[in-house]
Amino acid sequence: MEWLKQQEPEIVFDAAKLKTESDWIRAGELVFNAPIAYQDASSSPFLDRRFYEQAAVPVAKDGTVPFRRYVIRKKGAVEVGGTSCAECHTRVLPDGSVVSGAQGNFPNVQLVAFRGRRRAAQADDQEKQAMLAEMHREETVRHGAPWMQPDPAEQFASVDETVAALQAVPPGVIVREGSSVRYAVVVADLIGVKDRHYLDRTGLVRQRSIGDLMRYAALNQDTQLLGRYGEFIPGGKDFRELPDPTTRSRYSDEQLYALALYIYSLKPPPNPNKFDALARRGQKVFQREGCAGCHTPPLYTSNKLTPADRFTIPDEHRLKYDLEERSVDTDSSSALRTRRGTGYYKVPMLKGVWYRGPFQHNGAVATLEDWFDPRRLRNDYVPTGYRAYGVKTQAVRGHPFGLDLTADDRRALIAFLRSL
């Protein structure tokens, strides 16, 4: 730490020096890993051993925590920087190798819970009430949708309840802006995103060119709290007035272009799951069961949207979007009861499922074995992945396909999927 305090600040992104596509991709990696929020290192949970123990923070084989960075913006002042792309989209595999762009496994939400718990432990009753009011406002900013009843912005009765609700969110799942602590979403896998026609679990943004990915990154990192929903502006003054633009910062166009090129360049890690006899049998099950209708090779997705349960497709949507007419009865909360809702979910890509998890749009199941377990449709099922605070049992509805397979066929199908 003392060595870091002696270092001079240095600007590392210089578009004038970028001459080749490789230069731009390397610069994009810098943007991908660059934080946009900062905390004094001396008060950071990353220097508190209890955080690593309580949240089971993954550590790379070289001993680093690849999700965050030390930052020097002023000589002598060391900060821990976060809210980078890498924080959510980096995965540490069981062998300690690091996969950039994958569905991440950093316990982001549990970090927020740890901070809240640590702060509450030092607060008196009056300070806790102030904390609770602050938490309620933050919940409205991040998740509020006052035109919906009930509003997805959960207003818990106490600091302890709020912290417990956050603690319930597992790694690989986040309560991102526009979702809800009740309707969390899985972190996206960015590897192969160049071939995807829709971005977000609900297909919120179409991707027709690299420009769409650049805009999507800018929206998510810079401006998503400044959208207007009627008269409601989540990040506005009194939720009604946009802030002075001169008080804000944003990525430059060059940085967004470099970032998008880097994301497009990402490759999956070597797959240890071989296409062996069991996987070949699973491929036949995949073909026999008609899985390729929605999960079409070679991408193993149709790149279409499928309507959520109880959503009726408007006629004009059939002319505008690539749609599957059939709903697979998936829980519609994220698609219909959040700011990111569109009425649809995109058909997921199956390539790379071997290094991903948890699964479903909200991460309700931890493994592929759980996904193909017919018991998950029962109301007395205990979800193995994300389970909202206070929920003891809950059916994981949707996608009934493959639940009636024999044990041998199920095992073979899973072997095939993991070989992709």
QUIPE-V975035 format. One record per pair of residues at least 24 apart in sequence whose C-alpha atoms are under 8 Angstrom apart, sorted by the first residue. I is the first residue (numbers start at 1). GAP is how many residues later the second one is. If there is no record, write none. Layout:
i: <I,I>
gap: <GAP,GAP>
//
This chain:
i: <1,4,4,4,5,5,5,5,5,6,6,7,7,7,8,8,8,9,9,9,9,10,10,15,15,24,24,24,25,25,25,25,25,26,26,27,27,27,27,28,28,28,28,28,28,28,28,28,29,29,29,31,31,31,32,32,32,32,32,33,33,33,33,33,33,34,34,34,34,34,34,35,35,35,35,35,35,35,36,36,36,36,37,37,37,38,38,38,38,38,39,39,39,40,40,40,40,41,41,41,41,42,44,45,45,45,51,51,55,55,55,56,57,57,58,58,58,59,59,60,60,60,60,61,61,61,62,66,66,67,88,88,89,89,89,89,93,99,99,100,101,101,101,101,101,102,102,102,102,102,103,103,103,103,103,103,103,103,104,104,104,104,104,105,105,106,106,107,107,107,108,108,109,109,109,109,109,109,109,110,110,110,110,110,112,113,113,113,113,114,116,116,117,117,120,128,129,131,132,132,135,135,140,141,141,141,142,142,142,142,142,142,142,143,143,143,143,143,143,144,144,144,145,145,148,152,152,152,152,152,153,153,154,154,154,164,165,165,165,166,168,168,168,168,169,169,169,170,170,172,172,172,173,173,173,173,177,177,178,178,178,179,179,179,179,180,181,182,182,183,183,183,183,183,184,184,184,184,185,185,185,185,186,186,186,186,186,186,189,190,190,191,191,191,191,191,192,192,192,193,193,194,195,196,197,197,198,198,198,200,201,201,201,202,202,202,202,202,202,202,202,202,203,203,203,203,203,204,204,204,210,210,210,211,213,214,214,214,214,217,218,218,218,222,222,222,268,271,271,273,273,273,273,274,275,275,278,278,278,279,279,279,279,279,279,279,280,280,281,281,281,281,282,282,282,282,282,282,282,282,282,283,283,283,285,285,285,286,289,294,295,295,295,295,299,299,299,300,300,300,301,301,301,301,302,303,303,303,304,304,305,305,305,305,306,306,306,306,307,307,307,308,308,308,308,308,308,311,311,328,328,328,329,329,329,330,330,330,331,331,331,350,350,351,351,352,352,353,353,353,354,354,354,354,358,358,359,362,364,365,368,369,372,372,372,373,374,374>
gap: <77,68,72,74,67,70,71,72,73,69,70,65,68,69,64,66,67,63,64,65,66,62,63,239,240,234,237,238,233,234,236,237,240,232,236,228,231,232,235,227,228,229,230,231,232,233,234,235,229,230,233,224,227,228,52,53,54,227,230,35,36,51,52,53,54,35,47,48,50,51,52,33,34,46,47,48,49,50,45,46,47,48,44,45,46,33,41,42,43,44,40,41,42,37,38,39,40,29,37,38,39,37,36,66,69,70,60,63,52,55,56,51,49,50,34,47,48,33,37,32,36,37,38,34,35,36,34,24,32,39,84,99,98,99,100,101,262,169,170,166,88,89,90,162,165,86,87,88,89,254,69,83,84,85,86,87,253,254,67,68,83,84,85,66,67,65,66,63,64,65,63,66,57,58,60,61,62,65,66,56,57,58,59,60,54,50,51,53,54,49,43,47,43,46,39,31,30,28,26,27,24,27,94,84,93,94,34,35,36,37,38,83,92,34,35,36,37,195,196,34,90,195,193,194,189,27,28,30,185,186,27,28,26,27,28,225,223,224,225,223,218,219,220,221,217,218,219,215,216,185,186,191,185,189,190,213,47,48,160,161,162,155,159,160,161,158,207,206,207,150,151,155,179,205,150,178,179,202,149,176,177,178,172,173,174,175,176,177,167,73,76,72,73,75,76,77,72,74,75,70,71,70,104,107,106,107,105,106,148,146,144,145,160,132,133,138,139,140,141,142,143,144,102,139,141,142,143,136,137,138,47,50,51,46,47,42,43,45,46,39,32,33,38,27,28,29,84,83,148,81,142,145,146,145,141,144,134,137,138,133,134,135,136,137,138,140,132,136,128,131,132,135,127,128,129,130,131,132,133,134,135,129,130,133,124,127,128,127,113,53,52,53,54,55,50,51,52,49,50,51,46,47,48,49,45,43,44,45,42,43,39,40,41,42,38,39,40,41,36,37,38,24,27,28,35,36,37,32,33,70,71,72,68,69,70,67,68,69,65,66,67,67,70,66,69,66,68,64,65,67,63,64,65,66,27,28,26,24,32,31,46,45,30,31,38,30,29,30>
//
